[in-house]
Amino acid sequence: MKALDEKAMTYLEARIPELAEGAVKQAYCKHLAAGRTVVEAVHGQLIESFPDGTSRVIKPLAAPTPVVPGQRRERGKR
């Protein structure tokens, strides 16, 4: 196997989000086709989707916590 140069590695790394999106869509479709339900977060709600095309809201989700890249956060004491 030949070593990758920086240009090839950068190109392949740039494709990771695209490949991940395709893998998630494929898994979603396969799961429903197998007759199973899928749970996902959509617009701030936890949604359960059924193989027959129907869906139901399980519960609303808390608002996301904004984080600046590189910022460190600590969990509060309980």
C-alpha positions, 0 to 999 in steps of 0.5 A: 500500500502506498503512503498518502501525500498531504493532498490526497489525505486532505481530499479524503478527510473532506469526504468524511461528512458526505460518507457519514451522511450516506451511511446514516441514511442507508442504516435508517432505510435498512432498519425501517425495511427490516420492520423496526422503528427508528428514534431520532432527534428532529427540530428539538423533539425526539421522534419515533418513526415506524415502518408503516410511515407513521411517526410519533413524538416521544418527548421534547428535547432540551435546547442545545448548549452553545459551545465555542470551538476550543472552549472547556466546560465543567459539569456543575456539582450535584 
